[in-house]
Amino acid sequence: MESLVTANVRQRPVRAFVSAAGVALGVCLVMLFTGLTRGMSSDLQRRSQSLKAEIIFTRPNGDNPLATSASLPVKYVDLLTQVDGVAMALPDVRYVSQGGNGFGFEQVEGVDWAQFAAMNDMTLVAGRAPRAADESGKPVLDEVIVDETKAKNSHLSPGSTLMLFGNKPYKVVGIYSPEAGPRVKMSLAAMQDAIEAPNKCTLIYVKVKDPSRAVEVAQRIREALPGNNLQMTRDIVTNFEKSIPFLGVFLRTLVGLSAIVSMLVVMLAMYTTITERTREIGILKALGASRGFIVAEIEKEAVLISAIGLAAGFLVSFAAGYLIQRNSGLLFEYSWTWALTAVFIGLAGGALGALYPAVRAANLDAVSALAYE
């Protein structure tokens, strides 16, 4: 005799599809959000490792590596270079701009490329550096360079146009390596002009003469320039989950909501199915089916639907992550831990959601069930 579980799924494809879609939605929420979090965290960590400056100097409360304000006067560069042990001080402006395709965002950096490249052992692999001024001394405010990853993902090359700050066109004049900090860089003057912050910067990179004495130099800077914030580059919080307050709580809440959604969708589907099949359940009980058998059959059906939803959820998650990464530059990095969590949520949510309808079906009176219209 054909399996009651698979037969019911085939006979009611729409209800099975809706139930599986509910489970798939929970899987997608977990996989996409956690994959984005891990991807951006790993990306920040990888790019920060290419920075050779030992100290980052900012205004108070400006130690967030994702900070985008420009409130630090550039004049601090001269004061820092006067501190014993400092080899170089380099101002940097960071700003988050809307992505060039209208989706996602770009973190853009304004910096003197020659000094930045010398400080961090970086080279241009194609094109040239962005100019601060042309041969006549006129400011050049529309040139940028990008790293190799950005060039590959966005199909950019020297001569391409990149839209930043909403809809302002910038000319890509070069590609650099290795990746470090924001993927898009322009001259310091161009960035200051773009955000209307003359003679200001977001932070100052400090390179010391003897890296082994970086802590000692940092203490001298604190004494010479009190009231500001100093952070060792090696101690930058590159874990994205820790750099955003309460993100861990948000992810746990998201996981809980995903489990609830899966459970409620499956419970509603199973409850409706039992109502429609009351006579069939009565026939099973009249033929001697035990309560355990009926509960097991309903639970098996719920687990089958959940498994279908899990497979669909993973496929949609990977496809959506690939498309989003390709079109926006946002990175996704999936983990087995969260994948297993999504599997547990889908299967457990489906099984728990079907438990009440299964018990209700098992407790039906055979005579009443057979007389049900």
C-alpha positions in Angstrom: 0.0 0.0 0.0 1.3 3.4 -0.9 2.8 5.3 2.0 0.3 7.5 3.7 3.0 10.2 4.2 4.1 10.6 0.6 0.5 10.2 -0.6 -0.8 13.0 1.5 2.0 15.3 0.3 1.3 14.5 -3.4 -2.5 14.9 -3.0 -2.2 18.3 -1.4 0.7 19.9 -3.2 -0.3 23.5 -2.6 -0.5 23.1 1.2 2.7 21.1 1.2 4.4 23.9 -0.9 3.2 26.7 1.5 4.4 24.7 4.5 7.8 24.0 3.0 8.0 27.7 2.0 7.6 28.7 5.6 10.4 26.4 6.7 12.6 27.7 3.8 11.9 31.3 4.9 13.3 30.5 8.3 16.4 28.9 6.8 17.0 31.9 4.5 16.8 34.4 7.3 19.4 32.5 9.4 21.8 31.7 6.5 21.7 35.2 4.9 22.1 37.2 8.0 24.8 35.1 9.6 26.6 34.7 6.3 26.6 38.4 5.8 27.9 39.0 9.3 30.7 36.5 9.0 31.6 37.7 5.5 32.0 41.3 6.5 33.9 40.4 9.6 36.4 38.2 7.7 36.7 40.9 5.1 37.5 43.6 7.6 40.0 41.4 9.4 41.8 40.5 6.1 42.1 44.1 5.0 43.2 45.4 8.4 46.1 42.9 8.3 47.6 44.8 5.4 47.9 48.0 7.4 51.5 48.5 8.6 50.9 51.6 10.8 51.2 50.7 14.4 48.9 53.4 15.9 45.6 55.0 14.9 45.0 58.4 16.3 41.4 59.8 16.5 39.3 62.2 18.4 37.6 60.9 21.6 35.0 58.1 20.9 36.4 57.8 17.4 37.9 54.4 17.8 35.3 52.5 15.7 37.1 51.1 12.6 33.9 51.8 10.7 33.7 55.4 11.7 32.9 57.9 8.8 32.9 61.3 10.4 35.6 63.8 9.7 36.1 65.9 12.8 39.9 65.6 13.4 41.9 68.6 12.3 44.7 67.7 9.9 47.1 70.0 11.9 47.5 67.1 14.3 49.8 65.5 11.7 52.5 68.1 12.4 52.1 67.7 16.1 52.4 63.9 15.9 55.5 63.9 13.8 57.2 66.0 16.5 56.8 63.2 19.0 60.0 61.2 19.6 59.8 57.8 17.9 57.2 58.7 15.2 58.4 58.1 11.7 55.3 59.2 9.7 51.7 60.4 10.3 49.1 60.1 7.6 45.6 61.7 7.7 42.7 59.6 6.4 39.1 60.5 5.6 36.5 57.7 5.5 32.9 58.0 4.3 30.2 55.5 3.5 28.6 56.2 0.1 25.6 54.6 -1.6 26.7 51.8 -3.9 27.3 52.7 -7.5 24.4 50.5 -8.8 22.0 52.0 -6.3 22.2 48.9 -4.0 24.4 48.4 -1.0 27.1 50.8 0.0 30.7 51.8 -0.7 33.2 52.8 2.0 35.4 55.3 0.4 38.8 56.5 1.7 40.6 59.8 1.1 44.3 59.6 1.5 47.6 60.7 0.0 48.4 57.6 -2.1 52.1 58.0 -2.3 52.5 58.2 1.5 49.9 55.5 2.1 51.6 53.1 -0.4 55.0 53.8 1.2 53.7 53.2 4.7 51.9 49.9 3.9 54.1 48.4 1.1 51.4 48.7 -1.5 51.8 49.0 -5.3 49.7 49.8 -8.3 49.1 46.8 -10.6 47.4 48.9 -13.3 47.0 52.5 -14.2 48.2 55.4 -12.0 47.5 57.1 -8.7 44.7 59.7 -8.3 46.0 63.2 -8.6 45.3 66.0 -6.1 46.0 68.6 -8.8 46.8 68.7 -12.6 49.8 70.3 -14.3 48.3 73.8 -14.0 47.7 73.4 -10.3 43.9 73.0 -10.7 42.4 70.5 -8.2 41.5 67.1 -9.6 38.4 65.9 -7.7 37.0 63.1 -9.7 39.7 60.3 -9.8 39.7 57.1 -7.7 41.7 53.9 -7.5 40.3 50.5 -6.5 41.7 47.2 -5.2 41.9 44.1 -7.3 38.8 42.5 -5.6 36.7 45.6 -6.3 37.9 45.7 -9.9 37.0 42.1 -10.4 33.6 42.1 -8.7 32.5 45.4 -10.4 34.2 44.8 -13.7 36.3 47.9 -13.4 39.5 48.9 -15.2 41.5 52.1 -15.7 39.2 54.4 -17.6 36.0 53.0 -16.1 33.4 55.2 -14.4 32.3 54.5 -10.8 29.3 56.3 -9.3 29.8 57.4 -5.7 28.0 59.6 -3.2 24.7 58.7 -4.8 25.1 59.7 -8.4 28.4 61.5 -8.8 30.7 60.0 -11.5 34.4 59.3 -10.7 37.0 58.0 -13.1 38.9 54.9 -12.1 42.5 55.6 -12.9 44.3 52.7 -11.2 44.1 49.3 -9.5 46.2 48.6 -6.4 47.3 45.6 -4.3 47.1 44.2 -1.7 43.7 45.2 -0.3 43.8 47.4 2.8 41.1 49.5 4.3 38.2 50.7 2.1 38.4 49.3 -1.4 37.9 52.7 -3.1 40.4 55.4 -2.5 40.8 59.0 -3.8 43.0 61.9 -2.9 42.6 63.5 0.5 41.7 66.8 -1.1 39.0 65.2 -3.3 37.4 63.5 -0.3 37.5 66.6 1.8 35.8 68.5 -1.0 33.2 65.8 -1.5 32.0 65.8 2.1 32.7 69.5 2.6 35.2 69.0 5.4 38.3 71.1 4.5 41.4 70.5 6.6 39.7 67.7 8.5 40.1 63.9 8.6 38.6 60.9 10.2 41.8 59.4 11.7 45.6 59.6 11.4 47.7 56.6 10.8 51.0 56.7 12.9 54.0 54.7 11.8 56.8 54.4 14.4 60.5 54.1 13.8 60.8 51.0 15.9 57.7 48.8 15.8 58.8 46.9 19.0 58.5 50.2 20.9 55.0 51.1 19.6 53.4 51.0 23.0 56.1 53.4 24.4 55.6 55.8 21.5 51.8 55.7 22.1 52.3 56.7 25.7 54.4 59.7 24.6 51.7 60.7 22.2 49.1 60.5 25.0 51.3 62.8 27.2 52.0 65.2 24.4 48.4 65.3 23.0 46.0 64.5 25.9 42.3 64.2 25.4 42.5 62.2 22.2 42.1 58.5 21.5 44.9 56.1 20.5 44.4 52.6 19.4 47.0 50.0 18.4 46.4 48.7 14.9 46.9 45.2 16.1 44.1 45.6 18.6 41.5 46.9 16.1 38.2 45.1 16.7 37.9 43.4 13.3 35.2 41.0 14.4 32.1 42.6 12.9 29.8 40.9 15.4 31.6 42.7 18.2 31.9 46.0 16.5 28.1 46.5 16.4 26.4 46.6 19.8 23.8 43.9 20.4 24.3 42.2 17.0 24.7 38.9 18.8 21.3 39.4 20.5 19.8 40.3 17.2 21.1 37.1 15.6 19.8 35.0 18.4 16.4 36.7 18.2 16.4 36.1 14.5 17.0 32.4 15.0 14.2 32.2 17.6 11.8 33.9 15.2 12.7 31.6 12.4 12.0 28.6 14.6 8.6 30.1 15.6 7.7 30.9 11.9 8.5 27.3 10.9 6.6 25.8 13.7 3.4 27.9 13.2 3.3 27.3 9.4 3.7 23.5 9.8 1.2 23.4 12.7 -1.4 25.3 10.7 -0.9 23.0 7.7 -1.1 19.8 9.8 -4.1 21.0 11.7 -6.0 21.7 8.5 -4.9 18.4 7.0 -6.2 16.5 10.0 -9.6 18.3 9.9 -9.9 17.3 6.2 -8.9 13.7 6.9 -11.0 13.0 10.0 -12.9 10.2 8.2 -9.6 8.6 7.1 -8.2 8.7 10.6 -11.5 7.1 11.8 -11.0 4.3 9.3 -7.4 3.8 10.5 -8.5 3.6 14.1 -11.4 1.2 13.2 -8.8 -1.0 11.5 -6.8 -1.1 14.7 -4.2 1.7 14.2 -2.8 2.7 17.5 -2.4 6.2 18.8 1.4 5.9 18.4 1.0 4.9 14.8 -1.2 7.9 13.9 1.1 10.3 15.7 4.1 8.8 14.0 2.5 9.1 10.5 1.7 12.8 11.0 5.1 13.6 12.4 6.8 11.8 9.5 4.7 13.9 7.1 5.7 17.1 8.9 9.4 16.1 8.9 9.2 15.3 5.2 7.7 18.8 4.5 10.4 20.4 6.7 13.2 18.5 4.8 11.8 19.8 1.5 11.7 23.3 3.0 15.3 23.0 4.3 16.6 21.9 0.8 14.8 24.8 -0.8 15.9 27.3 1.8 19.6 26.4 1.4 19.3 26.6 -2.4 17.6 30.0 -2.2 20.1 31.3 0.4 23.2 30.4 -1.7 21.7 31.8 -4.8 20.6 35.0 -3.1 23.9 35.4 -1.4 25.7 35.0 -4.8 23.5 37.5 -6.5 23.7 40.1 -3.7 27.5 39.7 -3.5 27.8 40.1 -7.3 25.6 43.2 -7.5 26.5 45.0 -4.3 29.9 43.9 -3.2 28.6 42.6 0.2 30.4 39.4 1.1 28.8 36.2 2.4 30.7 33.5 4.4 28.6 30.6 5.5 29.5 28.3 8.3 28.7 24.7 9.2 27.7 25.8 12.7 24.9 28.1 11.5 23.9 25.6 8.7 23.4 22.9 11.3 21.5 25.4 13.4 19.2 26.1 10.4 18.7 22.4 9.9 17.8 21.9 13.6 15.4 24.9 13.4 13.6 23.5 10.4 13.3 20.0 11.5 12.5 20.7 15.2 10.1 23.5 14.2 8.2 21.2 11.9 8.1 18.3 14.4 6.9 20.5 17.3 4.4 22.3 15.0 2.9 19.0 14.1 2.8 17.6 17.6 -0.5 19.1 18.8 -2.4 18.2 15.5 -0.9 14.7 15.8 -2.0 14.2 19.4 -5.5 15.6 18.6 -5.8 13.2 15.7 -4.7 10.2 17.8 -7.4 11.1 20.4 -10.3 11.2 18.0 -13.1 8.8 18.7 -13.3 6.3 15.9 -17.1 6.3 15.7 -17.3 10.1 15.7 -14.6 10.3 13.1 -16.3 7.9 10.8 -19.6 9.9 11.0 -17.7 13.2 10.3 -18.9 15.1 7.1 
